[in-house]
Amino acid sequence: MAKNEKSKNISRRNFLGTGFLLGAGAITAGGVVLAAGNAIPEISGKKIKLLTQDGKIIEVDETAVLDAEQNLSEKEIRDGIPGRKFVMVVDLSKCKNVRKCISKCQEKHGLQPDQEFMKVLLMQDDKNSAPYWFPKPCYHCDQPACVKVCPVDATYKRHDGIVLIDNERCVGCKFCVAGCPYSARIFHWKEVELPIELANRKYSSETSVPAKKGTVSKCDFCPDQSRQGKLPHCVTACPMGVIYFGDMNEDTVTNGDETIRFTDIIRDRAGYRYLADLGTAPLVYYLPPVNRQFPFESGLESVTDEVKERYKNTEYMKSKKE
Amino acid sequence: MEYDSSKLMREFAPQIEKTSKSWYLVFATLLAFFLFGIFGLYTQITKGHVVTGMRDNVVWGVYIVNFIFFMGMSYAGALISGILYLFKSSWRGPVIRMAELITIISLFIGPVFILFCIGRLDRLYYLILFPRIQSPITWDVIAISTDLIGCIIFLYLSFIEDFAKLRDYKELQLPKWRKRLYKYLALGYQETPWQYKIISHTKNIMAAMVIAIAIIVYSVLAWIFGVTLQPGWHSTIFGPYFVIAAVYSGTGMLIVVMWIFRKVYKLEEYITEKHFVNVGVLLLILAAFFGYFTFSDYLTKWYGSIKMDKVLIDKLFTSEYYYMFIASNYLGVLVPIIVVGIKKFRTITNITIAGLITVVSLWFNRYLIVVPTLETPYFPIQDVRSEWLSYSVTWVEMSLILAGISVFCMLFMLASKFVPIISISEMEKHTGETRGLMRD
């Protein structure tokens, strides 16, 4: 290992920390000025300890901590979080179609039940091969087919790997939706209905909230969460720990319970990227559905009939009926 | 046959001067369709695109189909009139004006259809304000606006001589403002040798440029599909294929337009069977080319049978789109070839029917390019909502298609009240050229 093990540990803890202290530390690491002297409402007297970028612990007043996502400049959002290269690993051997990732994502992004950033598909490569459950977010490709075709720079690739959409720029031509080979994008066909607390939020590309009629949205890898040192909502929502999220630069991914080295798991478990032969270089890796922790059928037990109905055209469901 | 300008003016002046009751009736009907389309558009803008049949997989529907279709006819008109003009085809006189009108009218309608497909029309100017040259849509914006300007210049040049004739024709019974308008539009053209030389020169240059622009623009349109990775679209042949399909549909349209105006304005003396056969032969050649390209495109996809190509091909060849595929890619190719190819069938009515079949089947050809691919993404569409699985046209989209067609007809009707539907100066020149040939 070329890197210093100790500094690595610290930065990993920065990233992984879910507690507020470490979380706020990650904000400083993310380059956001917290205690900027301007417009601080009043001193509460309650102090908070924070970890600075160079490893010092400082104490600041509670009110000096500003909500990071509300105060990012357009350029900061478009550049991404410095020093990061986000990556997701989905362990197909653990997924049993609980669909908590979907519902949590919908709740946090103010999506209707029929709008999904994250999908769970029933996949079967051919009729002799085994079926498996397949969570599918946006792949945040390094060669994004969607970004290439955008005529107004509304969708862009950031230095931290994330592909985002600026829905204040989007003209709604839908070329990106047609161009994405992974069907990751959704269009807002009608007036967006949002819970009041989401509707009143200031729009940020990093949260994709509030969405606007006539524009495109998709899974954003929750960079607002990353800025606070938290994991994306789908990762924390999954009771099976299927989804790992992390940083390629730190070579680390975590599902919240377990933290593993990215290169190790990809090597040991024969990780792969779906449809990588299209040349899009996705940032989402899959671990093959071998040595499964649950029988495939269990994925059909806990779901509603409406969800079951979705899979009716698959080979598996057809053969089951016969 | 020889024509001189005063006889032609006498012949064509009534077409401009008098307007029959049935003209108004037809116009009013078309206007009603147009207003219905406006209502449809209003519904779409207020309620959102949810009122269309488009959904997250099939994000482009008949609007894009119509966009390609009308743009195709437009480039075709440009190409035909350009080629006929540049190569001085001896029979071009009576048909060139109609080809020119097809060009300009569909060029105004085509781009409007892509606007119906845009989610945020209020931000349309962003395309100019924040353009990304990497995007084929930006290529399209540049190409179409260039084409529009080029075609307007070319057509205006070809109208000047007729405007001058209308200005000089004293017996013309029209309100004063109309006569004054012709005077302005004629730009003081007096047919002096110097003026004549300049205008012919410019027209030659513009005809050549319009041909080049037409090829580029239609290729760019094809590359919107070709540059994506989607099954069925990601094809190297799409550029030339679209160009051929465009000229083909435009030629079919020209025949239909010729037939209608011949009937309505009693032009039997000018537009003869010879003209139908000549344009028909052009149609036959294009049908063969179009058929060849279609065959070549589908053969390679079918023979190779990459997984997703196979799924798509199965939909087109054997299941969902079977009949539409036959109508567009079998009938659309074979009917014109048989009708024009076999001498016995080569009548004006038959050729017109073949032309009409060409136009309709080419519309379906575009539909089969756009919609089935979007219904066949790499990932299976696992959804319970049937409108999410397959696309079907709603009344809003239908109303706008009808509005588009009626505007096409209305503009043609208005144009025929504004300029002689047969170019008088071209007819005269034709006479001159024949005389010149005989002297040589």
Interface residues (C-beta under 8 A of the other chain):
Chain A: D114 K119 L121 L122 M123 K136 A145 K148 V149 C150 P151 V152 D153 A154 R169 C170 V171 G172 C173 K174 F175 V177 A178 G179 P181 Y182 S183 R185 I186 F187 H188 W189 K190 E191 K212 K213 G214 T215 V216 L275 L278 T280 E306 E309 R310 Y311 N313 T314
Chain B: K47 G48 H49 V50 M54 R55 D56 N57 V59 W60 C117 I118 G119 R120 R123 L124 Y126 L127 L129 F130 P131 R132 Q134 S135 P136 I137 T138 V141 I224 V227 T228 L229 Q230 L374 P377 Y378 F379 P380 I381 Q382 D383 V384 R385
